[in-house]
């Protein structure tokens, strides 16, 4: 999983936005989406190239009181962002 080419993230008026630029618009169901603080943590981890299992593990350590919900929530978030077109499969076979 990776961020689709042409998708950027930025903060505008204290809101974290994921935006489909012209390059990505044909693949995205909307031009932008606003993420809450949890979504932002996951998104920034994906930006750093972290695999989903590492993201889940790191969040479970950071938020142990809700660790049992985190795996499902992270997978649901990523699936939703893939469905919307902001994320896509990583087809890079470099290693």
LUMTI-270511 format. One line per field, with one value per atom (N, C-alpha, C): x, y, z; atom name; residue number from 0. Coordinates in steps of 0.2 Angstrom, whole numbers. Atoms other than C-alpha are relative to their C-alpha. Layout:
px (X  ...)
py (Y  ...)
pz (Z  ...)
a (CA  ...)
k (NUM  ...)
//
This chain:
px (4  0  4  -4  6  -5  4  0  0  0  -6  4  -3  5  -5  4  -2  -5  4  -10  5  -4  -3  -4  3  -7  3  -2  -7  -4  5  -14  -2  3  -26  -5  5  -34  0  0  -29  -3  3  -37  5  -4  -27  -4  4  -32  5  -4  -27  -4  2  -29  2  -1  -30  2  -2  -20  -3  2  -24  2  -2  -14  -4  3  -23  -8  7  -41  -4  4  -46  -1  0  -43  -3  2  -50  -8  7  -69  -1  1  -67  7  -6  -54  4  -3  -50  -4  3  -54  4  -3  -51  0  -2  -43  0  -1  -45  7  -7  -30  2  -1  -31  2  -1  -32  7  -6  -18  7  -6  -6  1  0  -10  3  -2  -8  8  -7  9  5  -4  15  1  0  10  5  -5  20  7  -7  35  2  -1  33  0  1  29  -5  5  20  -6  6  3  0  -1  8  4  -4  21  -4  5  8  -4  5  -4  4  -4  10  2  -2  16  -6  5  -1  -3  2  -5  4  -4  10  -1  2  5  -6  7  -13  -2  1  -13  -7  6  -30  -5  4  -38  3  -4  -25  -4  4  -39  -4  4  -48  5  -4  -33  1  -1  -29  -6  6  -47  -1  1  -48  5  -6  -31  -2  2  -37  -6  6  -54  2  -2  -46  4  -4  -33  -5  5  -47  -4  4  -58  4  -5  -43  1  -1  -40  -6  6  -58  -1  1  -58  5  -5  -42  6  -6  -30  6  -6  -20  -1  0  -16  5  -4  -7  7  -7  12  3  -2  17  8  -7  36  3  -3  45  8  -7  62  3  -3  65  -5)
py (-6  0  6  -6  17  6  -6  35  0  -1  37  6  -6  48  5  -6  65  2  -1  64  3  -4  77  0  -2  81  6  -7  98  1  -3  107  7  -6  121  2  -2  131  -5  6  117  -6  6  104  -4  4  90  -3  2  87  -4  4  74  2  -3  81  -3  3  73  6  -5  84  -2  2  84  -7  7  68  -5  6  58  1  -1  65  -6  5  52  -7  6  38  1  -1  47  2  -1  48  7  -7  66  4  -4  80  0  0  80  -4  3  72  3  -3  79  -6  5  67  2  -2  67  -2  1  65  -7  7  46  -2  1  46  3  -3  58  -4  4  47  -6  6  32  3  -3  43  2  -2  50  -6  7  32  -3  3  27  4  -5  43  -2  2  36  -7  6  20  -6  5  10  -6  5  -7  0  0  -9  -3  3  -21  4  -5  -9  5  -6  5  -3  2  -6  -1  2  -12  7  -6  6  3  -3  12  -4  4  -2  1  -2  2  7  -7  21  0  -1  18  -7  6  2  -2  1  5  -2  2  2  -4  4  -10  -5  5  -23  3  -3  -11  3  -3  -4  -3  3  -17  0  -1  -17  7  -7  2  2  -2  4  -3  3  -9  3  -3  -1  7  -6  16  -1  1  10  -3  3  0  6  -6  16  5  -5  27  -3  3  14  0  0  13  7  -7  32  2  -1  31  4  -4  41  -5  5  25  -5  5  11  -5  5  -5  2  -1  -4  -6  5  -13  0  0  -9  -6  6  -25  0  -1  -18  -4  4  -30  -4)
pz (0  0  0  0  -4  -2  2  -7  -8  7  -25  -3  3  -36  -1  1  -37  6  -6  -19  5  -4  -7  7  -7  12  2  -3  20  6  -6  35  -2  2  31  6  -6  46  5  -5  58  -2  3  47  -4  4  40  -6  6  22  -5  5  9  -7  6  -9  -6  7  -26  -5  5  -38  -7  6  -56  -3  2  -59  3  -4  -46  -1  0  -49  -4  3  -62  4  -5  -48  6  -7  -33  -1  0  -29  2  -2  -22  -1  1  -24  7  -7  -5  5  -6  12  6  -6  29  5  -5  42  7  -8  61  2  -3  72  -1  1  71  -7  7  52  -2  2  51  3  -3  62  -5  5  50  -7  7  34  1  0  40  1  0  44  -7  7  26  -4  3  20  1  -1  28  -2  3  20  4  -5  35  -2  2  32  5  -4  39  7  -6  52  5  -4  59  2  -2  59  6  -5  69  7  -6  81  4  -3  84  4  -3  88  6  -5  99  6  -6  110  2  -1  109  4  -3  114  3  -3  125  2  -3  132  -6  5  115  -5  5  107  -3  3  104  -6  5  92  -6  4  83  -7  6  70  -5  4  64  -3  2  63  -5  5  54  -7  6  41  -3  3  39  -3  3  37  -7  6  24  -6  6  14  -2  2  14  -4  4  8  -7  7  -6  -4  4  -11  -3  2  -12  -5  5  -23  3  -3  -11  1  0  -8  -5  5  -20  2  -1  -20  -2  2  -20  -4  5  -36  -1  1  -33  3  -2  -33  1  -1  -28  6  -5  -13  4)
a (N  CA  C  N  CA  C  N  CA  C  N  CA  C  N  CA  C  N  CA  C  N  CA  C  N  CA  C  N  CA  C  N  CA  C  N  CA  C  N  CA  C  N  CA  C  N  CA  C  N  CA  C  N  CA  C  N  CA  C  N  CA  C  N  CA  C  N  CA  C  N  CA  C  N  CA  C  N  CA  C  N  CA  C  N  CA  C  N  CA  C  N  CA  C  N  CA  C  N  CA  C  N  CA  C  N  CA  C  N  CA  C  N  CA  C  N  CA  C  N  CA  C  N  CA  C  N  CA  C  N  CA  C  N  CA  C  N  CA  C  N  CA  C  N  CA  C  N  CA  C  N  CA  C  N  CA  C  N  CA  C  N  CA  C  N  CA  C  N  CA  C  N  CA  C  N  CA  C  N  CA  C  N  CA  C  N  CA  C  N  CA  C  N  CA  C  N  CA  C  N  CA  C  N  CA  C  N  CA  C  N  CA  C  N  CA  C  N  CA  C  N  CA  C  N  CA  C  N  CA  C  N  CA  C  N  CA  C  N  CA  C  N  CA  C  N  CA  C  N  CA  C  N  CA  C  N  CA  C  N  CA  C  N  CA  C  N  CA  C  N  CA  C  N  CA  C  N  CA  C  N  CA  C  N  CA  C  N  CA  C  N  CA  C  N  CA  C  N  CA  C  N  CA  C  N  CA  C  N  CA  C  N  CA  C  N  CA  C  N  CA  C  N  CA  C  N  CA  C  N  CA  C)
k (0  0  0  1  1  1  2  2  2  3  3  3  4  4  4  5  5  5  6  6  6  7  7  7  8  8  8  9  9  9  10  10  10  11  11  11  12  12  12  13  13  13  14  14  14  15  15  15  16  16  16  17  17  17  18  18  18  19  19  19  20  20  20  21  21  21  22  22  22  23  23  23  24  24  24  25  25  25  26  26  26  27  27  27  28  28  28  29  29  29  30  30  30  31  31  31  32  32  32  33  33  33  34  34  34  35  35  35  36  36  36  37  37  37  38  38  38  39  39  39  40  40  40  41  41  41  42  42  42  43  43  43  44  44  44  45  45  45  46  46  46  47  47  47  48  48  48  49  49  49  50  50  50  51  51  51  52  52  52  53  53  53  54  54  54  55  55  55  56  56  56  57  57  57  58  58  58  59  59  59  60  60  60  61  61  61  62  62  62  63  63  63  64  64  64  65  65  65  66  66  66  67  67  67  68  68  68  69  69  69  70  70  70  71  71  71  72  72  72  73  73  73  74  74  74  75  75  75  76  76  76  77  77  77  78  78  78  79  79  79  80  80  80  81  81  81  82  82  82  83  83  83  84  84  84  85  85  85  86  86  86  87  87  87  88  88  88  89  89  89  90  90  90  91  91  91  92  92  92  93  93  93  94  94  94)
//
